């Protein structure tokens, strides 16, 4: 992580069921590198959702962004 780096944290589902797992970084590095960590929930951004969908659809249609897919058929092939 770069000095003065920024981290956006949304969801830590791995911690919901296993208290032994920690998503948090070493706090010593956070302090020394002056890292900014900001948590948010998806619902915090619901007011921007319609605009996001519209803009993303335009970008896809215009070729400004491309979809990356990894499709597997059947659990045994994942």
PDB file of N, CA, C and O in Angstrom:
ATOM      1  N   UNK A   1       0.840  -1.175   0.000  1.00  0.00           N
ATOM      2  CA  UNK A   1       0.000   0.000   0.000  1.00  0.00           C
ATOM      3  C   UNK A   1       0.887   1.241   0.000  1.00  0.00           C
ATOM      4  O   UNK A   1       1.871   1.311   0.737  1.00  0.00           O
ATOM      5  N   UNK A   2       0.535   2.203  -0.821  1.00  0.00           N
ATOM      6  CA  UNK A   2       1.297   3.450  -0.896  1.00  0.00           C
ATOM      7  C   UNK A   2       1.034   4.336   0.316  1.00  0.00           C
ATOM      8  O   UNK A   2      -0.024   4.264   0.941  1.00  0.00           O
ATOM      9  N   UNK A   3       2.018   5.174   0.633  1.00  0.00           N
ATOM     10  CA  UNK A   3       1.821   6.174   1.674  1.00  0.00           C
ATOM     11  C   UNK A   3       0.661   7.076   1.249  1.00  0.00           C
ATOM     12  O   UNK A   3       0.549   7.452   0.082  1.00  0.00           O
ATOM     13  N   UNK A   4      -0.188   7.413   2.201  1.00  0.00           N
ATOM     14  CA  UNK A   4      -1.404   8.196   1.973  1.00  0.00           C
ATOM     15  C   UNK A   4      -2.398   7.464   1.070  1.00  0.00           C
ATOM     16  O   UNK A   4      -3.217   8.096   0.403  1.00  0.00           O
ATOM     17  N   UNK A   5      -2.324   6.130   1.049  1.00  0.00           N
ATOM     18  CA  UNK A   5      -3.249   5.337   0.257  1.00  0.00           C
ATOM     19  C   UNK A   5      -4.669   5.419   0.795  1.00  0.00           C
ATOM     20  O   UNK A   5      -4.894   5.812   1.940  1.00  0.00           O
ATOM     21  N   UNK A   6      -5.617   5.044  -0.045  1.00  0.00           N
ATOM     22  CA  UNK A   6      -7.028   5.052   0.333  1.00  0.00           C
ATOM     23  C   UNK A   6      -7.624   3.674   0.100  1.00  0.00           C
ATOM     24  O   UNK A   6      -7.330   3.019  -0.899  1.00  0.00           O
ATOM     25  N   UNK A   7      -8.460   3.244   1.028  1.00  0.00           N
ATOM     26  CA  UNK A   7      -9.113   1.942   0.941  1.00  0.00           C
ATOM     27  C   UNK A   7     -10.605   2.146   1.140  1.00  0.00           C
ATOM     28  O   UNK A   7     -11.026   2.771   2.114  1.00  0.00           O
ATOM     29  N   UNK A   8     -11.403   1.622   0.222  1.00  0.00           N
ATOM     30  CA  UNK A   8     -12.858   1.611   0.381  1.00  0.00           C
ATOM     31  C   UNK A   8     -13.241   0.200   0.807  1.00  0.00           C
ATOM     32  O   UNK A   8     -12.892  -0.766   0.130  1.00  0.00           O
ATOM     33  N   UNK A   9     -13.948   0.073   1.911  1.00  0.00           N
ATOM     34  CA  UNK A   9     -14.319  -1.244   2.442  1.00  0.00           C
ATOM     35  C   UNK A   9     -15.833  -1.381   2.447  1.00  0.00           C
ATOM     36  O   UNK A   9     -16.536  -0.640   3.135  1.00  0.00           O
ATOM     37  N   UNK A  10     -16.324  -2.342   1.668  1.00  0.00           N
ATOM     38  CA  UNK A  10     -17.761  -2.594   1.608  1.00  0.00           C
ATOM     39  C   UNK A  10     -17.983  -4.077   1.835  1.00  0.00           C
ATOM     40  O   UNK A  10     -17.643  -4.897   0.981  1.00  0.00           O
ATOM     41  N   UNK A  11     -18.547  -4.425   2.973  1.00  0.00           N
ATOM     42  CA  UNK A  11     -18.822  -5.825   3.266  1.00  0.00           C
ATOM     43  C   UNK A  11     -17.573  -6.575   3.675  1.00  0.00           C
ATOM     44  O   UNK A  11     -16.502  -6.377   3.101  1.00  0.00           O
ATOM     45  N   UNK A  12     -17.707  -7.406   4.633  1.00  0.00           N
ATOM     46  CA  UNK A  12     -16.637  -8.303   5.073  1.00  0.00           C
ATOM     47  C   UNK A  12     -17.294  -9.645   5.365  1.00  0.00           C
ATOM     48  O   UNK A  12     -17.223 -10.161   6.480  1.00  0.00           O
ATOM     49  N   UNK A  13     -17.932 -10.197   4.341  1.00  0.00           N
ATOM     50  CA  UNK A  13     -18.762 -11.381   4.514  1.00  0.00           C
ATOM     51  C   UNK A  13     -17.986 -12.563   5.080  1.00  0.00           C
ATOM     52  O   UNK A  13     -18.568 -13.417   5.749  1.00  0.00           O
ATOM     53  N   UNK A  14     -16.682 -12.627   4.825  1.00  0.00           N
ATOM     54  CA  UNK A  14     -15.900 -13.735   5.372  1.00  0.00           C
ATOM     55  C   UNK A  14     -15.860 -13.688   6.890  1.00  0.00           C
ATOM     56  O   UNK A  14     -15.640 -14.715   7.531  1.00  0.00           O
ATOM     57  N   UNK A  15     -16.068 -12.520   7.476  1.00  0.00           N
ATOM     58  CA  UNK A  15     -16.052 -12.397   8.935  1.00  0.00           C
ATOM     59  C   UNK A  15     -17.403 -12.697   9.568  1.00  0.00           C
ATOM     60  O   UNK A  15     -17.479 -12.872  10.784  1.00  0.00           O
ATOM     61  N   UNK A  16     -18.462 -12.760   8.783  1.00  0.00           N
ATOM     62  CA  UNK A  16     -19.785 -12.987   9.348  1.00  0.00           C
ATOM     63  C   UNK A  16     -19.870 -14.330  10.060  1.00  0.00           C
ATOM     64  O   UNK A  16     -20.478 -14.442  11.124  1.00  0.00           O
ATOM     65  N   UNK A  17     -19.254 -15.353   9.461  1.00  0.00           N
ATOM     66  CA  UNK A  17     -19.393 -16.707   9.996  1.00  0.00           C
ATOM     67  C   UNK A  17     -18.149 -17.203  10.726  1.00  0.00           C
ATOM     68  O   UNK A  17     -18.231 -18.178  11.473  1.00  0.00           O
ATOM     69  N   UNK A  18     -17.014 -16.566  10.532  1.00  0.00           N
ATOM     70  CA  UNK A  18     -15.766 -17.048  11.118  1.00  0.00           C
ATOM     71  C   UNK A  18     -15.054 -15.909  11.842  1.00  0.00           C
ATOM     72  O   UNK A  18     -14.376 -15.092  11.220  1.00  0.00           O
ATOM     73  N   UNK A  19     -15.214 -15.866  13.144  1.00  0.00           N
ATOM     74  CA  UNK A  19     -14.603 -14.795  13.938  1.00  0.00           C
ATOM     75  C   UNK A  19     -13.079 -14.858  13.901  1.00  0.00           C
ATOM     76  O   UNK A  19     -12.418 -13.876  14.237  1.00  0.00           O
ATOM     77  N   UNK A  20     -12.510 -15.995  13.498  1.00  0.00           N
ATOM     78  CA  UNK A  20     -11.060 -16.142  13.438  1.00  0.00           C
ATOM     79  C   UNK A  20     -10.434 -15.430  12.254  1.00  0.00           C
ATOM     80  O   UNK A  20      -9.233 -15.163  12.259  1.00  0.00           O
ATOM     81  N   UNK A  21     -11.229 -15.118  11.239  1.00  0.00           N
ATOM     82  CA  UNK A  21     -10.718 -14.403  10.069  1.00  0.00           C
ATOM     83  C   UNK A  21     -10.858 -12.906  10.299  1.00  0.00           C
ATOM     84  O   UNK A  21     -11.861 -12.438  10.836  1.00  0.00           O
ATOM     85  N   UNK A  22      -9.833 -12.160   9.883  1.00  0.00           N
ATOM     86  CA  UNK A  22      -9.872 -10.711  10.032  1.00  0.00           C
ATOM     87  C   UNK A  22      -9.602 -10.057   8.689  1.00  0.00           C
ATOM     88  O   UNK A  22      -8.617 -10.371   8.021  1.00  0.00           O
ATOM     89  N   UNK A  23     -10.468  -9.162   8.306  1.00  0.00           N
ATOM     90  CA  UNK A  23     -10.282  -8.429   7.054  1.00  0.00           C
ATOM     91  C   UNK A  23      -9.422  -7.185   7.245  1.00  0.00           C
ATOM     92  O   UNK A  23      -8.929  -6.622   6.268  1.00  0.00           O
ATOM     93  N   UNK A  24      -9.237  -6.753   8.486  1.00  0.00           N
ATOM     94  CA  UNK A  24      -8.503  -5.511   8.758  1.00  0.00           C
ATOM     95  C   UNK A  24      -7.001  -5.697   8.548  1.00  0.00           C
ATOM     96  O   UNK A  24      -6.452  -6.757   8.848  1.00  0.00           O
ATOM     97  N   UNK A  25      -6.344  -4.661   8.032  1.00  0.00           N
ATOM     98  CA  UNK A  25      -4.887  -4.721   7.853  1.00  0.00           C
ATOM     99  C   UNK A  25      -4.175  -4.500   9.181  1.00  0.00           C
ATOM    100  O   UNK A  25      -4.803  -4.206  10.198  1.00  0.00           O
ATOM    101  N   UNK A  26      -2.865  -4.646   9.154  1.00  0.00           N
ATOM    102  CA  UNK A  26      -2.061  -4.314  10.324  1.00  0.00           C
ATOM    103  C   UNK A  26      -2.216  -2.826  10.602  1.00  0.00           C
ATOM    104  O   UNK A  26      -1.919  -1.997   9.742  1.00  0.00           O
ATOM    105  N   UNK A  27      -2.678  -2.488  11.790  1.00  0.00           N
ATOM    106  CA  UNK A  27      -2.913  -1.083  12.115  1.00  0.00           C
ATOM    107  C   UNK A  27      -1.608  -0.288  12.179  1.00  0.00           C
ATOM    108  O   UNK A  27      -1.621   0.930  12.004  1.00  0.00           O
ATOM    109  N   UNK A  28      -0.495  -0.957  12.427  1.00  0.00           N
ATOM    110  CA  UNK A  28       0.791  -0.264  12.437  1.00  0.00           C
ATOM    111  C   UNK A  28       1.081   0.319  11.053  1.00  0.00           C
ATOM    112  O   UNK A  28       1.512   1.467  10.939  1.00  0.00           O
ATOM    113  N   UNK A  29       0.844  -0.474   9.997  1.00  0.00           N
ATOM    114  CA  UNK A  29       1.043   0.025   8.638  1.00  0.00           C
ATOM    115  C   UNK A  29       0.075   1.153   8.312  1.00  0.00           C
ATOM    116  O   UNK A  29       0.440   2.111   7.630  1.00  0.00           O
ATOM    117  N   UNK A  30      -1.156   1.043   8.797  1.00  0.00           N
ATOM    118  CA  UNK A  30      -2.150   2.097   8.556  1.00  0.00           C
ATOM    119  C   UNK A  30      -1.651   3.423   9.120  1.00  0.00           C
ATOM    120  O   UNK A  30      -1.759   4.461   8.466  1.00  0.00           O
ATOM    121  N   UNK A  31      -1.111   3.387  10.322  1.00  0.00           N
ATOM    122  CA  UNK A  31      -0.623   4.615  10.959  1.00  0.00           C
ATOM    123  C   UNK A  31       0.643   5.124  10.271  1.00  0.00           C
ATOM    124  O   UNK A  31       0.711   6.296   9.901  1.00  0.00           O
ATOM    125  N   UNK A  32       1.642   4.264  10.094  1.00  0.00           N
ATOM    126  CA  UNK A  32       2.915   4.701   9.509  1.00  0.00           C
ATOM    127  C   UNK A  32       2.750   5.244   8.090  1.00  0.00           C
ATOM    128  O   UNK A  32       3.406   6.213   7.705  1.00  0.00           O
ATOM    129  N   UNK A  33       1.870   4.610   7.320  1.00  0.00           N
ATOM    130  CA  UNK A  33       1.692   5.035   5.933  1.00  0.00           C
ATOM    131  C   UNK A  33       0.551   6.036   5.760  1.00  0.00           C
ATOM    132  O   UNK A  33       0.236   6.446   4.643  1.00  0.00           O
ATOM    133  N   UNK A  34      -0.063   6.423   6.879  1.00  0.00           N
ATOM    134  CA  UNK A  34      -1.149   7.401   6.855  1.00  0.00           C
ATOM    135  C   UNK A  34      -2.246   7.002   5.879  1.00  0.00           C
ATOM    136  O   UNK A  34      -2.703   7.807   5.068  1.00  0.00           O
ATOM    137  N   UNK A  35      -2.656   5.753   5.974  1.00  0.00           N
ATOM    138  CA  UNK A  35      -3.676   5.202   5.085  1.00  0.00           C
ATOM    139  C   UNK A  35      -5.068   5.596   5.575  1.00  0.00           C
ATOM    140  O   UNK A  35      -5.347   5.571   6.773  1.00  0.00           O
ATOM    141  N   UNK A  36      -5.924   5.956   4.642  1.00  0.00           N
ATOM    142  CA  UNK A  36      -7.301   6.331   4.937  1.00  0.00           C
ATOM    143  C   UNK A  36      -8.209   5.150   4.588  1.00  0.00           C
ATOM    144  O   UNK A  36      -8.251   4.721   3.435  1.00  0.00           O
ATOM    145  N   UNK A  37      -8.928   4.628   5.567  1.00  0.00           N
ATOM    146  CA  UNK A  37      -9.861   3.521   5.349  1.00  0.00           C
ATOM    147  C   UNK A  37     -11.264   4.041   5.601  1.00  0.00           C
ATOM    148  O   UNK A  37     -11.543   4.593   6.665  1.00  0.00           O
ATOM    149  N   UNK A  38     -12.143   3.868   4.635  1.00  0.00           N
ATOM    150  CA  UNK A  38     -13.522   4.320   4.793  1.00  0.00           C
ATOM    151  C   UNK A  38     -14.470   3.183   4.461  1.00  0.00           C
ATOM    152  O   UNK A  38     -14.457   2.642   3.355  1.00  0.00           O
ATOM    153  N   UNK A  39     -15.288   2.833   5.435  1.00  0.00           N
ATOM    154  CA  UNK A  39     -16.293   1.809   5.233  1.00  0.00           C
ATOM    155  C   UNK A  39     -17.580   2.413   4.708  1.00  0.00           C
ATOM    156  O   UNK A  39     -17.904   3.565   4.995  1.00  0.00           O
ATOM    157  N   UNK A  40     -18.311   1.621   3.935  1.00  0.00           N
ATOM    158  CA  UNK A  40     -19.614   2.067   3.459  1.00  0.00           C
ATOM    159  C   UNK A  40     -20.491   0.853   3.198  1.00  0.00           C
ATOM    160  O   UNK A  40     -20.000  -0.269   3.070  1.00  0.00           O
ATOM    161  N   UNK A  41     -21.776   1.090   3.122  1.00  0.00           N
ATOM    162  CA  UNK A  41     -22.748   0.062   2.771  1.00  0.00           C
ATOM    163  C   UNK A  41     -23.320   0.402   1.400  1.00  0.00           C
ATOM    164  O   UNK A  41     -23.444   1.576   1.053  1.00  0.00           O
ATOM    165  N   UNK A  42     -23.666  -0.611   0.624  1.00  0.00           N
ATOM    166  CA  UNK A  42     -24.218  -0.370  -0.707  1.00  0.00           C
ATOM    167  C   UNK A  42     -25.443   0.542  -0.647  1.00  0.00           C
ATOM    168  O   UNK A  42     -25.653   1.359  -1.544  1.00  0.00           O
ATOM    169  N   UNK A  43     -26.250   0.406   0.403  1.00  0.00           N
ATOM    170  CA  UNK A  43     -27.456   1.235   0.509  1.00  0.00           C
ATOM    171  C   UNK A  43     -27.117   2.717   0.675  1.00  0.00           C
ATOM    172  O   UNK A  43     -27.968   3.569   0.419  1.00  0.00           O
ATOM    173  N   UNK A  44     -25.906   3.037   1.092  1.00  0.00           N
ATOM    174  CA  UNK A  44     -25.497   4.437   1.204  1.00  0.00           C
ATOM    175  C   UNK A  44     -25.516   5.132  -0.157  1.00  0.00           C
ATOM    176  O   UNK A  44     -25.638   6.355  -0.233  1.00  0.00           O
ATOM    177  N   UNK A  45     -25.396   4.357  -1.221  1.00  0.00           N
ATOM    178  CA  UNK A  45     -25.258   4.918  -2.562  1.00  0.00           C
ATOM    179  C   UNK A  45     -26.485   4.687  -3.440  1.00  0.00           C
ATOM    180  O   UNK A  45     -26.415   4.874  -4.655  1.00  0.00           O
ATOM    181  N   UNK A  46     -27.596   4.288  -2.852  1.00  0.00           N
ATOM    182  CA  UNK A  46     -28.793   3.991  -3.639  1.00  0.00           C
ATOM    183  C   UNK A  46     -29.279   5.204  -4.431  1.00  0.00           C
ATOM    184  O   UNK A  46     -29.861   5.035  -5.502  1.00  0.00           O
ATOM    185  N   UNK A  47     -29.059   6.401  -3.943  1.00  0.00           N
ATOM    186  CA  UNK A  47     -29.498   7.596  -4.669  1.00  0.00           C
ATOM    187  C   UNK A  47     -28.738   7.766  -5.990  1.00  0.00           C
ATOM    188  O   UNK A  47     -29.214   8.468  -6.882  1.00  0.00           O
ATOM    189  N   UNK A  48     -27.583   7.146  -6.128  1.00  0.00           N
ATOM    190  CA  UNK A  48     -26.780   7.241  -7.350  1.00  0.00           C
ATOM    191  C   UNK A  48     -27.002   6.055  -8.283  1.00  0.00           C
ATOM    192  O   UNK A  48     -26.432   6.020  -9.374  1.00  0.00           O
ATOM    193  N   UNK A  49     -27.820   5.083  -7.874  1.00  0.00           N
ATOM    194  CA  UNK A  49     -27.963   3.823  -8.612  1.00  0.00           C
ATOM    195  C   UNK A  49     -28.506   4.034 -10.028  1.00  0.00           C
ATOM    196  O   UNK A  49     -27.936   3.509 -10.984  1.00  0.00           O
ATOM    197  N   UNK A  50     -29.591   4.788 -10.178  1.00  0.00           N
ATOM    198  CA  UNK A  50     -30.202   4.976 -11.500  1.00  0.00           C
ATOM    199  C   UNK A  50     -29.214   5.631 -12.461  1.00  0.00           C
ATOM    200  O   UNK A  50     -29.110   5.216 -13.616  1.00  0.00           O
ATOM    201  N   UNK A  51     -28.494   6.641 -12.002  1.00  0.00           N
ATOM    202  CA  UNK A  51     -27.501   7.308 -12.842  1.00  0.00           C
ATOM    203  C   UNK A  51     -26.361   6.360 -13.193  1.00  0.00           C
ATOM    204  O   UNK A  51     -25.866   6.373 -14.320  1.00  0.00           O
ATOM    205  N   UNK A  52     -25.938   5.531 -12.225  1.00  0.00           N
ATOM    206  CA  UNK A  52     -24.876   4.551 -12.473  1.00  0.00           C
ATOM    207  C   UNK A  52     -25.286   3.577 -13.578  1.00  0.00           C
ATOM    208  O   UNK A  52     -24.511   3.315 -14.499  1.00  0.00           O
ATOM    209  N   UNK A  53     -26.515   3.039 -13.483  1.00  0.00           N
ATOM    210  CA  UNK A  53     -26.993   2.077 -14.485  1.00  0.00           C
ATOM    211  C   UNK A  53     -27.057   2.731 -15.861  1.00  0.00           C
ATOM    212  O   UNK A  53     -26.627   2.136 -16.849  1.00  0.00           O
ATOM    213  N   UNK A  54     -27.582   3.930 -15.934  1.00  0.00           N
ATOM    214  CA  UNK A  54     -27.694   4.641 -17.205  1.00  0.00           C
ATOM    215  C   UNK A  54     -26.320   4.914 -17.818  1.00  0.00           C
ATOM    216  O   UNK A  54     -26.101   4.647 -18.999  1.00  0.00           O
ATOM    217  N   UNK A  55     -25.408   5.440 -17.023  1.00  0.00           N
ATOM    218  CA  UNK A  55     -24.063   5.762 -17.504  1.00  0.00           C
ATOM    219  C   UNK A  55     -23.305   4.505 -17.905  1.00  0.00           C
ATOM    220  O   UNK A  55     -22.632   4.486 -18.936  1.00  0.00           O
ATOM    221  N   UNK A  56     -23.412   3.454 -17.095  1.00  0.00           N
ATOM    222  CA  UNK A  56     -22.727   2.197 -17.399  1.00  0.00           C
ATOM    223  C   UNK A  56     -23.255   1.591 -18.691  1.00  0.00           C
ATOM    224  O   UNK A  56     -22.474   1.101 -19.507  1.00  0.00           O
ATOM    225  N   UNK A  57     -24.571   1.619 -18.889  1.00  0.00           N
ATOM    226  CA  UNK A  57     -25.160   1.102 -20.130  1.00  0.00           C
ATOM    227  C   UNK A  57     -24.640   1.880 -21.334  1.00  0.00           C
ATOM    228  O   UNK A  57     -24.319   1.287 -22.365  1.00  0.00           O
ATOM    229  N   UNK A  58     -24.554   3.203 -21.212  1.00  0.00           N
ATOM    230  CA  UNK A  58     -24.007   4.024 -22.299  1.00  0.00           C
ATOM    231  C   UNK A  58     -22.558   3.649 -22.585  1.00  0.00           C
ATOM    232  O   UNK A  58     -22.177   3.503 -23.746  1.00  0.00           O
ATOM    233  N   UNK A  59     -21.746   3.491 -21.545  1.00  0.00           N
ATOM    234  CA  UNK A  59     -20.336   3.134 -21.721  1.00  0.00           C
ATOM    235  C   UNK A  59     -20.181   1.767 -22.383  1.00  0.00           C
ATOM    236  O   UNK A  59     -19.321   1.588 -23.245  1.00  0.00           O
ATOM    237  N   UNK A  60     -21.008   0.805 -21.983  1.00  0.00           N
ATOM    238  CA  UNK A  60     -20.959  -0.524 -22.601  1.00  0.00           C
ATOM    239  C   UNK A  60     -21.339  -0.438 -24.076  1.00  0.00           C
ATOM    240  O   UNK A  60     -20.655  -0.997 -24.933  1.00  0.00           O
ATOM    241  N   UNK A  61     -22.419   0.258 -24.364  1.00  0.00           N
ATOM    242  CA  UNK A  61     -22.900   0.397 -25.739  1.00  0.00           C
ATOM    243  C   UNK A  61     -21.861   1.102 -26.616  1.00  0.00           C
ATOM    244  O   UNK A  61     -21.683   0.732 -27.776  1.00  0.00           O
ATOM    245  N   UNK A  62     -21.177   2.112 -26.076  1.00  0.00           N
ATOM    246  CA  UNK A  62     -20.189   2.881 -26.840  1.00  0.00           C
ATOM    247  C   UNK A  62     -18.802   2.242 -26.862  1.00  0.00           C
ATOM    248  O   UNK A  62     -17.892   2.766 -27.505  1.00  0.00           O
ATOM    249  N   UNK A  63     -18.630   1.106 -26.161  1.00  0.00           N
ATOM    250  CA  UNK A  63     -17.345   0.419 -26.146  1.00  0.00           C
ATOM    251  C   UNK A  63     -16.305   1.064 -25.247  1.00  0.00           C
ATOM    252  O   UNK A  63     -15.120   0.749 -25.354  1.00  0.00           O
ATOM    253  N   UNK A  64     -16.726   1.963 -24.360  1.00  0.00           N
ATOM    254  CA  UNK A  64     -15.784   2.614 -23.440  1.00  0.00           C
ATOM    255  C   UNK A  64     -15.351   1.682 -22.316  1.00  0.00           C
ATOM    256  O   UNK A  64     -14.262   1.834 -21.763  1.00  0.00           O
ATOM    257  N   UNK A  65     -16.196   0.725 -21.982  1.00  0.00           N
ATOM    258  CA  UNK A  65     -15.850  -0.333 -21.026  1.00  0.00           C
ATOM    259  C   UNK A  65     -16.291  -1.659 -21.622  1.00  0.00           C
ATOM    260  O   UNK A  65     -17.178  -1.698 -22.475  1.00  0.00           O
ATOM    261  N   UNK A  66     -15.677  -2.740 -21.178  1.00  0.00           N
ATOM    262  CA  UNK A  66     -15.977  -4.066 -21.701  1.00  0.00           C
ATOM    263  C   UNK A  66     -16.243  -5.029 -20.551  1.00  0.00           C
ATOM    264  O   UNK A  66     -15.646  -4.930 -19.479  1.00  0.00           O
ATOM    265  N   UNK A  67     -17.152  -5.958 -20.803  1.00  0.00           N
ATOM    266  CA  UNK A  67     -17.501  -6.969 -19.809  1.00  0.00           C
ATOM    267  C   UNK A  67     -16.454  -8.077 -19.850  1.00  0.00           C
ATOM    268  O   UNK A  67     -16.076  -8.538 -20.927  1.00  0.00           O
ATOM    269  N   UNK A  68     -15.988  -8.501 -18.684  1.00  0.00           N
ATOM    270  CA  UNK A  68     -15.076  -9.630 -18.561  1.00  0.00           C
ATOM    271  C   UNK A  68     -15.850 -10.751 -17.893  1.00  0.00           C
ATOM    272  O   UNK A  68     -16.256 -10.617 -16.739  1.00  0.00           O
ATOM    273  N   UNK A  69     -16.062 -11.845 -18.594  1.00  0.00           N
ATOM    274  CA  UNK A  69     -16.850 -12.951 -18.058  1.00  0.00           C
ATOM    275  C   UNK A  69     -16.000 -14.207 -17.925  1.00  0.00           C
ATOM    276  O   UNK A  69     -15.093 -14.445 -18.723  1.00  0.00           O
ATOM    277  N   UNK A  70     -16.299 -14.992 -16.927  1.00  0.00           N
ATOM    278  CA  UNK A  70     -15.703 -16.312 -16.726  1.00  0.00           C
ATOM    279  C   UNK A  70     -16.868 -17.251 -16.448  1.00  0.00           C
ATOM    280  O   UNK A  70     -17.335 -17.348 -15.314  1.00  0.00           O
ATOM    281  N   UNK A  71     -17.332 -17.937 -17.477  1.00  0.00           N
ATOM    282  CA  UNK A  71     -18.533 -18.765 -17.368  1.00  0.00           C
ATOM    283  C   UNK A  71     -18.136 -20.226 -17.217  1.00  0.00           C
ATOM    284  O   UNK A  71     -17.348 -20.748 -18.005  1.00  0.00           O
ATOM    285  N   UNK A  72     -18.687 -20.882 -16.199  1.00  0.00           N
ATOM    286  CA  UNK A  72     -18.459 -22.306 -15.966  1.00  0.00           C
ATOM    287  C   UNK A  72     -19.806 -23.005 -15.934  1.00  0.00           C
ATOM    288  O   UNK A  72     -20.771 -22.468 -15.389  1.00  0.00           O
ATOM    289  N   UNK A  73     -19.881 -24.168 -16.498  1.00  0.00           N
ATOM    290  CA  UNK A  73     -21.111 -24.959 -16.494  1.00  0.00           C
ATOM    291  C   UNK A  73     -20.960 -26.082 -15.480  1.00  0.00           C
ATOM    292  O   UNK A  73     -20.112 -26.959 -15.642  1.00  0.00           O
ATOM    293  N   UNK A  74     -21.776 -26.059 -14.442  1.00  0.00           N
ATOM    294  CA  UNK A  74     -21.734 -27.099 -13.420  1.00  0.00           C
ATOM    295  C   UNK A  74     -20.730 -26.798 -12.328  1.00  0.00           C
ATOM    296  O   UNK A  74     -19.660 -26.244 -12.578  1.00  0.00           O
ATOM    297  N   UNK A  75     -21.095 -27.171 -11.114  1.00  0.00           N
ATOM    298  CA  UNK A  75     -20.250 -26.914  -9.946  1.00  0.00           C
ATOM    299  C   UNK A  75     -18.891 -27.597 -10.082  1.00  0.00           C
ATOM    300  O   UNK A  75     -17.880 -27.056  -9.635  1.00  0.00           O
ATOM    301  N   UNK A  76     -18.859 -28.757 -10.682  1.00  0.00           N
ATOM    302  CA  UNK A  76     -17.602 -29.498 -10.800  1.00  0.00           C
ATOM    303  C   UNK A  76     -16.590 -28.803 -11.710  1.00  0.00           C
ATOM    304  O   UNK A  76     -15.407 -29.141 -11.686  1.00  0.00           O
ATOM    305  N   UNK A  77     -17.035 -27.846 -12.501  1.00  0.00           N
ATOM    306  CA  UNK A  77     -16.148 -27.127 -13.418  1.00  0.00           C
ATOM    307  C   UNK A  77     -15.720 -25.751 -12.913  1.00  0.00           C
ATOM    308  O   UNK A  77     -15.010 -25.026 -13.610  1.00  0.00           O
ATOM    309  N   UNK A  78     -16.141 -25.397 -11.725  1.00  0.00           N
ATOM    310  CA  UNK A  78     -15.814 -24.073 -11.186  1.00  0.00           C
ATOM    311  C   UNK A  78     -14.411 -24.078 -10.635  1.00  0.00           C
ATOM    312  O   UNK A  78     -13.941 -23.057 -10.134  1.00  0.00           O
TER     313      UNK A  78
END
